[in-house]
Amino acid sequence: MRMKGRVALVTGAASGIGKDIAETFAREGAKVVIADVSFDNAQAAAADIQKSGGVALAVAMDVTQEQQVDAGIAEAINAFGGVDVLVSNAGIQHIAAVVDLSLDQWRKLLAIHLDGAFLTTRACLRHMVHSRRGGSIIYMGSVHSKEASPLKAPYVTAKHGLIGLCKVVAKEGAAHGVRANVVCPGFVRTPLVEKQIPEQAKELGISEQEVIKNVMLKETVDGEFTTTEDVAAVTLFLAAFPTNALTGQSIVVSHGWFMQ
């Protein structure tokens, strides 16, 4: 029960990696806030945790909207007495070459990944500092926080940016017992990645199987996808780590795709 007595808010937690992280935290004793742009899906995810004996609250949150972020985090604090862990996980993907990318598409992706990370961080950090209870802020990066791939300019830019934000928060939060870290998964077979397979096949003029073998998993040591369980386990490790010894760091979870 490594998270017993803690409150964790996870954005984009109604599905995929975020949902698995929320469920893992709940099993380890945390009270979990499921924050998602789809309130219906957030309620369903919270209900699943409750059926398993955990404690969960659903909140509607478009992470690009300042008022929604502040209101959702205030609701979590009111319900559970605080927030000890933030996992900034909400994200989208868009596949297009730079020459075909519209400014609206660029701005939308950066807003969700970077504005969302900033707004949720600011709201939670203000509480963590004011309450003097410290905390852990974890950003969902990617191997694309370290590497680049064709057709993903805004995504790669955003994921690189999260490492910069993390390092600043680690330095500013240290005096208040707040740690900040980034988890950098490789390809995880979530709906987000499933959607990319036919898109990349079309853009690159190859089969979907070739996308999986020769694009997504080519650089791994074993040709395997990273799993949501892999990512949740590393996120739990960071959330439960007891000291500032591990802060400002990015941990790659990618079956050896990228080695630091």
C-alpha positions as CSV (number, residue, x, y, z in Angstrom):
1,M,0.0,0.0,0.0
2,R,2.6,2.5,-1.1
3,M,0.1,5.2,-1.8
4,K,-2.0,4.8,1.4
5,G,-3.3,8.2,2.7
6,R,-2.4,10.0,-0.5
7,V,-4.6,11.8,-3.0
8,A,-3.7,11.4,-6.7
9,L,-5.2,13.4,-9.6
10,V,-4.7,11.9,-13.0
11,T,-5.7,13.7,-16.2
12,G,-6.8,11.8,-19.2
13,A,-7.6,9.0,-16.8
14,A,-10.8,7.6,-18.4
15,S,-8.9,5.3,-20.8
16,G,-5.5,4.0,-21.8
17,I,-2.4,4.8,-19.8
18,G,-4.2,7.2,-17.5
19,K,-6.8,4.7,-16.5
20,D,-4.2,2.0,-15.7
21,I,-2.2,4.5,-13.6
22,A,-5.4,5.5,-11.7
23,E,-6.3,1.9,-11.0
24,T,-2.8,1.0,-9.9
25,F,-2.7,4.0,-7.5
26,A,-6.1,2.9,-6.1
27,R,-4.9,-0.6,-5.5
28,E,-1.9,0.9,-3.6
29,G,-4.3,2.8,-1.3
30,A,-4.6,6.2,-2.9
31,K,-7.8,8.2,-3.2
32,V,-7.9,8.8,-7.0
33,V,-9.4,11.7,-8.9
34,I,-10.2,10.8,-12.5
35,A,-10.0,14.0,-14.5
36,D,-11.1,13.7,-18.2
37,V,-12.6,15.8,-20.9
38,S,-15.4,13.2,-21.1
39,F,-17.2,13.3,-17.7
40,D,-19.3,10.2,-18.6
41,N,-16.1,8.2,-19.3
42,A,-14.5,9.6,-16.1
43,Q,-17.5,8.5,-14.1
44,A,-17.3,5.0,-15.6
45,A,-13.6,4.7,-14.8
46,A,-14.3,5.9,-11.2
47,A,-17.1,3.4,-10.9
48,D,-14.7,0.6,-11.9
49,I,-12.3,1.6,-9.2
50,Q,-15.1,1.8,-6.6
51,K,-16.4,-1.7,-7.6
52,S,-12.9,-3.0,-6.8
53,G,-13.0,-1.5,-3.3
54,G,-11.1,1.7,-4.1
55,V,-11.9,5.3,-3.6
56,A,-12.3,7.5,-6.7
57,L,-13.9,10.8,-7.8
58,A,-14.7,11.8,-11.4
59,V,-14.3,15.4,-12.5
60,A,-14.8,17.0,-15.9
61,M,-11.7,18.7,-17.1
62,D,-10.6,20.1,-20.4
63,V,-7.0,20.7,-19.5
64,T,-6.7,23.7,-21.9
65,Q,-9.4,25.6,-20.0
66,E,-8.1,27.5,-17.0
67,Q,-11.4,27.8,-15.2
68,Q,-12.2,24.1,-15.6
69,V,-8.7,23.1,-14.4
70,D,-8.9,25.3,-11.3
71,A,-12.5,24.2,-10.5
72,G,-11.7,20.5,-11.0
73,I,-8.7,20.6,-8.7
74,A,-10.6,22.7,-6.1
75,E,-13.3,20.0,-6.2
76,A,-10.8,17.3,-5.6
77,I,-9.3,19.2,-2.7
78,N,-12.7,19.8,-1.2
79,A,-13.6,16.2,-1.5
80,F,-10.4,14.6,-0.3
81,G,-8.7,17.3,1.7
82,G,-5.8,17.9,-0.8
83,V,-3.8,16.6,-3.7
84,D,-0.5,14.9,-3.1
85,V,0.2,13.6,-6.6
86,L,-0.5,15.0,-10.0
87,V,-0.1,12.9,-13.1
88,S,-0.4,15.2,-16.1
89,N,-1.3,12.5,-18.7
90,A,-3.9,14.0,-21.0
91,G,-2.7,14.1,-24.6
92,I,-3.6,13.6,-28.3
93,Q,-1.7,12.8,-31.5
94,H,-1.8,14.2,-35.0
95,I,0.0,12.5,-37.9
96,A,1.1,14.9,-40.7
97,A,4.2,16.2,-42.4
98,V,5.2,19.7,-41.4
99,V,4.4,21.0,-44.9
100,D,0.8,19.7,-44.5
101,L,0.3,20.8,-40.9
102,S,-2.2,23.6,-40.2
103,L,-1.6,26.2,-37.5
104,D,-4.8,25.1,-35.8
105,Q,-3.6,21.5,-35.6
106,W,-0.3,22.6,-34.2
107,R,-1.9,24.9,-31.6
108,K,-4.4,22.3,-30.5
109,L,-1.9,19.6,-29.8
110,L,0.5,22.0,-27.9
111,A,-2.4,23.4,-25.9
112,I,-3.4,20.0,-24.6
113,H,0.1,18.8,-23.8
114,L,1.8,22.0,-22.7
115,D,-1.0,24.4,-21.6
116,G,-2.6,21.5,-19.9
117,A,0.6,20.5,-18.0
118,F,1.1,24.1,-17.0
119,L,-2.4,24.8,-15.8
120,T,-2.7,21.6,-13.8
121,T,0.8,22.0,-12.4
122,R,0.1,25.6,-11.3
123,A,-3.1,24.7,-9.5
124,C,-1.7,21.7,-7.7
125,L,1.6,23.3,-6.9
126,R,-0.2,26.3,-5.3
127,H,-2.0,23.9,-3.0
128,M,1.1,21.8,-2.3
129,V,3.0,24.9,-1.3
130,H,0.2,26.4,0.7
131,S,-0.6,23.2,2.6
132,R,3.0,22.5,3.3
133,R,2.4,18.8,2.6
134,G,4.7,18.6,-0.4
135,G,3.9,16.3,-3.3
136,S,4.9,14.7,-6.5
137,I,4.2,16.0,-10.0
138,I,4.6,13.5,-12.9
139,Y,4.4,14.4,-16.6
140,M,3.6,11.8,-19.2
141,G,6.3,12.3,-21.7
142,S,7.4,9.9,-24.4
143,V,10.5,8.5,-26.1
144,H,9.7,11.5,-28.3
145,S,10.8,13.7,-25.4
146,K,14.3,12.4,-26.4
147,E,14.0,11.4,-30.0
148,A,12.2,12.6,-33.1
149,S,10.1,10.8,-35.7
150,P,8.7,12.0,-39.1
151,L,5.1,13.2,-39.2
152,K,4.9,14.2,-35.5
153,A,6.3,17.7,-35.3
154,P,3.9,19.2,-32.7
155,Y,3.9,16.0,-30.6
156,V,7.7,15.8,-30.5
157,T,7.9,19.5,-29.7
158,A,5.4,19.2,-26.9
159,K,7.0,16.1,-25.3
160,H,10.4,17.8,-25.4
161,G,8.8,20.8,-23.7
162,L,7.5,18.7,-20.8
163,I,11.1,17.9,-19.8
164,G,11.9,21.6,-19.6
165,L,8.8,22.3,-17.5
166,C,9.6,19.4,-15.2
167,K,13.1,20.7,-14.5
168,V,11.9,24.1,-13.6
169,V,9.2,22.7,-11.3
170,A,11.7,20.4,-9.7
171,K,13.9,23.4,-8.8
172,E,11.0,25.7,-7.7
173,G,9.3,22.9,-5.8
174,A,12.3,21.5,-3.9
175,A,12.1,23.9,-1.0
176,H,8.4,22.9,-0.5
177,G,9.0,19.1,-0.7
178,V,7.6,18.9,-4.2
179,R,9.3,16.6,-6.7
180,A,8.8,16.6,-10.5
181,N,9.6,13.8,-12.9
182,V,8.8,12.6,-16.4
183,V,7.8,9.1,-17.6
184,C,8.8,8.5,-21.2
185,P,7.1,5.5,-22.7
186,G,7.8,3.9,-26.0
187,F,4.9,2.8,-28.2
188,V,2.0,1.6,-26.0
189,R,-0.9,-0.1,-27.8
190,T,-3.6,2.3,-26.7
191,P,-6.4,3.7,-28.8
192,L,-4.1,6.6,-29.6
193,V,-1.4,4.3,-31.0
194,E,-4.0,2.1,-32.8
195,K,-5.2,5.2,-34.6
196,Q,-1.7,6.0,-35.7
197,I,-1.0,2.6,-37.4
198,P,-3.3,3.1,-40.5
199,E,-2.4,6.8,-40.6
200,Q,1.3,6.2,-40.8
201,A,0.7,3.3,-43.3
202,K,-1.1,5.7,-45.5
203,E,1.4,8.6,-45.2
204,L,4.5,6.3,-45.7
205,G,2.9,4.0,-48.3
206,I,3.6,0.8,-46.5
207,S,1.4,-1.9,-44.8
208,E,0.1,-1.6,-41.2
209,Q,2.2,-4.6,-40.2
210,E,5.3,-2.9,-41.6
211,V,4.5,0.2,-39.6
212,I,4.4,-1.9,-36.4
213,K,7.6,-3.9,-37.2
214,N,9.8,-1.4,-39.0
215,V,8.7,1.9,-37.6
216,M,7.2,1.5,-34.1
217,L,9.2,-1.4,-32.8
218,K,12.3,-1.5,-35.0
219,E,14.6,0.0,-32.4
220,T,13.4,-2.0,-29.4
221,V,15.5,-4.9,-28.1
222,D,12.7,-7.5,-28.4
223,G,10.1,-6.2,-30.8
224,E,7.6,-5.7,-28.1
225,F,5.2,-2.9,-27.3
226,T,5.5,-1.2,-23.9
227,T,2.4,-2.0,-21.9
228,T,0.1,0.3,-19.8
229,E,1.1,-1.9,-16.8
230,D,4.8,-1.1,-17.5
231,V,4.1,2.7,-17.5
232,A,1.8,2.5,-14.4
233,A,4.5,0.6,-12.4
234,V,7.2,3.3,-13.2
235,T,4.7,6.1,-12.4
236,L,3.9,4.5,-9.1
237,F,7.6,4.2,-8.3
238,L,8.0,7.9,-8.9
239,A,4.9,8.9,-7.0
240,A,5.8,6.9,-3.9
241,F,9.5,7.8,-3.9
242,P,10.2,9.3,-0.4
243,T,12.8,12.0,-1.0
244,N,14.1,14.8,-3.3
245,A,16.9,12.5,-4.4
246,L,14.8,11.6,-7.5
247,T,13.5,14.8,-9.0
248,G,13.9,16.6,-12.3
249,Q,14.5,13.2,-14.0
250,S,13.0,11.5,-17.0
251,I,12.7,7.8,-17.1
252,V,12.4,6.0,-20.4
253,V,10.1,2.9,-20.5
254,S,10.6,1.6,-24.0
255,H,12.0,-1.9,-24.3
256,G,15.3,-0.4,-25.1
257,W,14.1,1.8,-28.0
258,F,16.0,4.7,-26.4
259,M,18.9,4.2,-24.0
260,Q,20.3,7.0,-21.9
